[in-house]
Amino acid sequence: MQLDDIKISKAIINSYREKLVKALDVDVAIAGAGPAGMCCAYYLTRAGKSVVIFERKLSVGGGMWGGGIMFNEIVVQDKAKAIMDEFGIRLKLYEKGYYLADSIESVSTICSKTIKAGVNIFNLLSAEDLMIRKGRISGLVLNWTAVEIANLHVDPITMRAKFVIDATGHAAEVVRLAERKSGIKLKTRTGKLMGEKSMWAEVGEDTIVKNSKEVCPGLYVCGMCANAVFGGPRMGPVFGGMLLSGKKVAQDLIKRL
């Protein structure tokens, strides 16, 4: 059989178009394909909800790839061991309460299991604006990341979701959009995005789960974004809280959906 260049192009365009059209009206839209966002999507999809993730970068995984200072090992504590076990990620006991995992295996496994559960992840797409209806976040306005980088005047498209989750990490990109464009008061102590505090793993790992919740009507936060919004500390290369955060938001939304 001879390969036909045009058939290859048609195959890619037609398949991608079908996926994208299906992703324009879902139960939950997640901005950010880091460990928290993917973990959240995994549990939501396993519960029968329609979920899509939009990732602005070429690769998924957020900061998990690099472990600590580019040593590709991550630490996970007891509370999150069951989630790692469910994904089938190998753990090595360092000492009581501290487990080590290979960061490359962790990201690739979480991503693979999430996609196989039925989640579509679209990379190189950024949320540049929000769909806001009657004071509620109701979807995302999307454009290619390359358009944003090149500062091109190209109009975006809109997708609708019953709930939106900001899992964009330290940047808290979606919440910043909501704060700037909606006039909605956030459910923080100040009513505004509070910003993250200095690194303190012990406190940060607890507060990240507590802070993973609805921040304004229709918009949830999980992962490092939760602490950035509610003023908690960053945690560094311990990732149990990220996974627990994603699972908690998934469980909350399963009840609401």
C-alpha positions as CSV (number, residue, x, y, z in Angstrom):
1,M,0.0,0.0,0.0
2,Q,1.2,3.5,-0.9
3,L,0.7,6.3,1.7
4,D,-1.2,9.2,0.4
5,D,-0.3,12.6,2.0
6,I,-3.8,14.0,1.5
7,K,-5.4,11.1,3.2
8,I,-3.1,11.5,6.1
9,S,-4.1,15.2,6.4
10,K,-7.8,14.4,6.0
11,A,-7.6,11.7,8.7
12,I,-6.1,14.1,11.2
13,I,-8.4,17.0,10.4
14,N,-11.6,15.0,10.4
15,S,-10.8,13.1,13.6
16,Y,-9.7,16.3,15.5
17,R,-12.8,18.1,14.3
18,E,-15.1,15.4,15.7
19,K,-13.3,15.5,19.1
20,L,-13.4,19.2,19.3
21,V,-17.1,19.5,18.4
22,K,-17.9,16.9,21.1
23,A,-15.9,18.9,23.6
24,L,-17.9,22.2,23.1
25,D,-20.7,21.2,25.5
26,V,-19.8,19.1,28.5
27,D,-20.5,18.6,32.2
28,V,-17.0,19.8,33.3
29,A,-14.3,21.7,31.5
30,I,-10.8,21.8,33.2
31,A,-8.1,24.3,32.4
32,G,-4.7,22.7,33.0
33,A,-3.5,19.1,32.5
34,G,-1.3,18.9,35.6
35,P,-1.6,16.0,38.1
36,A,-4.5,17.6,39.9
37,G,-6.5,18.4,36.7
38,M,-6.0,15.0,35.3
39,C,-6.7,13.2,38.5
40,C,-10.0,15.2,38.9
41,A,-10.9,14.4,35.3
42,Y,-10.2,10.7,35.8
43,Y,-12.6,10.3,38.8
44,L,-15.3,12.4,37.1
45,T,-15.2,10.4,34.0
46,R,-15.2,7.1,35.9
47,A,-18.5,8.4,37.4
48,G,-20.0,8.8,34.0
49,K,-19.5,12.6,33.6
50,S,-18.4,14.2,30.3
51,V,-15.1,16.0,30.9
52,V,-12.6,17.8,28.7
53,I,-9.2,19.3,29.6
54,F,-7.6,22.2,27.8
55,E,-3.8,22.5,28.3
56,R,-2.0,25.6,27.0
57,K,1.4,23.9,26.7
58,L,2.6,21.2,24.3
59,S,3.1,18.7,27.1
60,V,0.9,17.7,30.1
61,G,2.0,17.1,33.7
62,G,2.6,20.6,35.0
63,G,5.6,20.7,37.3
64,M,5.5,17.0,38.2
65,W,7.9,16.0,35.3
66,G,10.9,17.8,36.9
67,G,10.6,16.4,40.5
68,G,12.8,18.5,42.7
69,I,15.4,20.7,41.0
70,M,15.2,18.4,37.9
71,F,15.8,15.3,40.0
72,N,13.0,13.3,38.5
73,E,11.8,11.8,41.8
74,I,8.7,12.9,43.6
75,V,7.5,12.3,47.2
76,V,4.0,11.2,48.1
77,Q,2.7,10.8,51.7
78,D,0.5,8.1,53.2
79,K,-2.8,9.9,52.6
80,A,-2.3,9.8,48.8
81,K,-0.8,6.3,48.5
82,A,-4.2,4.7,47.7
83,I,-4.6,7.0,44.6
84,M,-1.1,6.2,43.3
85,D,-1.9,2.5,43.9
86,E,-5.1,2.9,41.9
87,F,-3.3,4.4,39.0
88,G,-0.7,1.5,39.2
89,I,2.3,3.7,39.8
90,R,5.2,2.0,41.6
91,L,6.1,3.4,45.0
92,K,9.2,2.9,47.1
93,L,9.1,3.4,50.8
94,Y,11.8,5.9,51.9
95,E,10.9,5.9,55.5
96,K,7.7,5.9,57.5
97,G,5.2,8.2,55.8
98,Y,7.4,9.1,52.8
99,Y,7.1,7.3,49.5
100,L,9.1,7.9,46.4
101,A,7.9,7.6,42.8
102,D,9.6,8.2,39.4
103,S,8.1,11.5,38.1
104,I,8.2,10.4,34.5
105,E,6.3,7.2,35.3
106,S,3.9,9.1,37.4
107,V,2.9,11.7,34.8
108,S,2.8,9.3,31.9
109,T,0.7,6.8,33.8
110,I,-1.8,9.3,35.1
111,C,-2.1,10.8,31.6
112,S,-2.6,7.4,30.0
113,K,-5.2,6.1,32.5
114,T,-7.1,9.4,32.3
115,I,-7.3,9.3,28.6
116,K,-8.3,5.6,28.6
117,A,-11.0,6.4,31.1
118,G,-12.6,8.6,28.3
119,V,-11.2,12.1,28.9
120,N,-10.1,14.2,25.9
121,I,-7.1,16.4,26.5
122,F,-6.5,19.2,24.0
123,N,-3.0,20.6,24.2
124,L,-1.9,24.0,22.8
125,L,-5.3,25.6,23.6
126,S,-5.5,28.4,26.1
127,A,-8.5,29.8,28.0
128,E,-8.3,33.5,27.0
129,D,-11.7,34.5,28.3
130,L,-14.8,33.1,30.1
131,M,-18.4,32.5,29.2
132,I,-20.3,34.2,31.9
133,R,-24.1,34.1,32.1
134,K,-26.3,35.7,34.9
135,G,-23.3,36.0,37.2
136,R,-22.2,32.4,36.7
137,I,-19.1,30.9,35.0
138,S,-20.6,28.8,32.2
139,G,-17.7,27.9,29.9
140,L,-14.4,28.9,28.4
141,V,-13.3,31.0,25.5
142,L,-10.5,29.3,23.7
143,N,-7.7,30.2,21.3
144,W,-4.5,28.6,20.2
145,T,-1.6,29.2,22.5
146,A,0.5,30.1,19.4
147,V,-2.0,32.9,18.5
148,E,-1.5,34.3,22.0
149,I,2.3,34.1,21.9
150,A,2.5,35.7,18.4
151,N,0.0,38.4,19.5
152,L,-2.2,37.8,16.4
153,H,-5.6,39.3,16.1
154,V,-7.5,36.1,15.7
155,D,-10.9,35.6,17.2
156,P,-11.5,32.7,19.7
157,I,-14.3,30.1,20.0
158,T,-16.5,29.4,23.0
159,M,-17.3,26.1,24.8
160,R,-20.0,25.5,27.4
161,A,-19.8,23.5,30.7
162,K,-22.0,23.0,33.7
163,F,-18.9,23.6,35.8
164,V,-15.4,24.9,35.1
165,I,-12.3,23.9,37.1
166,D,-9.1,26.1,37.2
167,A,-6.2,23.7,37.5
168,T,-3.6,26.0,36.0
169,G,-1.3,25.9,39.0
170,H,0.5,28.9,40.5
171,A,-0.8,31.2,37.8
172,A,-4.5,30.7,38.6
173,E,-5.3,31.9,35.1
174,V,-9.0,31.2,35.0
175,V,-9.7,32.8,38.4
176,R,-7.8,35.9,37.4
177,L,-10.0,36.1,34.3
178,A,-13.1,35.8,36.5
179,E,-11.9,38.4,38.9
180,R,-11.0,40.9,36.2
181,K,-13.9,40.4,33.9
182,S,-17.0,39.2,35.8
183,G,-17.2,41.6,38.8
184,I,-18.1,38.5,40.9
185,K,-16.8,38.5,44.4
186,L,-14.7,35.5,45.1
187,K,-15.4,33.2,48.1
188,T,-12.0,34.0,49.7
189,R,-11.5,35.9,53.0
190,T,-10.8,39.1,51.0
191,G,-13.2,38.6,48.1
192,K,-10.2,38.6,45.8
193,L,-7.4,36.3,44.7
194,M,-5.1,36.2,47.7
195,G,-1.9,34.8,46.2
196,E,0.3,31.9,47.4
197,K,2.6,32.1,50.4
198,S,6.2,30.8,50.8
199,M,6.9,27.1,50.6
200,W,5.8,25.1,53.7
201,A,5.0,21.5,52.8
202,E,3.3,20.4,56.0
203,V,0.8,23.3,56.0
204,G,0.5,23.5,52.2
205,E,-0.4,19.8,51.8
206,D,-3.3,20.1,54.2
207,T,-4.6,23.5,53.0
208,I,-4.5,22.5,49.3
209,V,-7.3,19.9,50.0
210,K,-9.3,22.3,52.1
211,N,-9.0,25.1,49.5
212,S,-10.1,22.8,46.6
213,K,-13.6,24.0,46.3
214,E,-16.0,26.5,44.5
215,V,-14.5,29.9,44.3
216,C,-17.4,31.6,42.6
217,P,-20.6,30.3,41.0
218,G,-19.7,27.6,38.5
219,L,-16.0,27.8,39.0
220,Y,-13.9,25.4,41.1
221,V,-10.2,25.4,41.9
222,C,-7.9,22.4,42.4
223,G,-4.2,21.7,42.7
224,M,-1.7,24.5,43.4
225,C,-4.3,27.0,42.0
226,A,-6.4,26.4,45.1
227,N,-3.6,27.6,47.4
228,A,-2.8,30.5,45.1
229,V,-6.4,31.7,45.2
230,F,-7.0,31.2,48.9
231,G,-3.6,32.2,50.2
232,G,-2.0,28.9,51.2
233,P,1.7,28.0,51.0
234,R,3.3,26.2,48.1
235,M,4.5,22.7,48.7
236,G,7.5,21.9,46.5
237,P,8.1,18.4,45.1
238,V,5.6,16.5,47.3
239,F,2.6,15.7,45.2
240,G,0.1,13.8,47.3
241,G,-1.9,16.9,48.0
242,M,-2.3,17.5,44.2
243,L,-3.9,14.2,43.7
244,L,-6.1,14.4,46.8
245,S,-7.2,17.9,45.7
246,G,-8.3,16.6,42.3
247,K,-10.1,13.7,43.8
248,K,-11.9,15.9,46.3
249,V,-13.2,18.3,43.6
250,A,-14.3,15.4,41.5
251,Q,-16.3,13.9,44.4
252,D,-17.9,17.3,45.1
253,L,-19.0,17.7,41.5
254,I,-20.3,14.2,41.2
255,K,-22.7,15.0,43.9
256,R,-23.8,18.3,42.3
257,L,-24.1,16.8,38.8
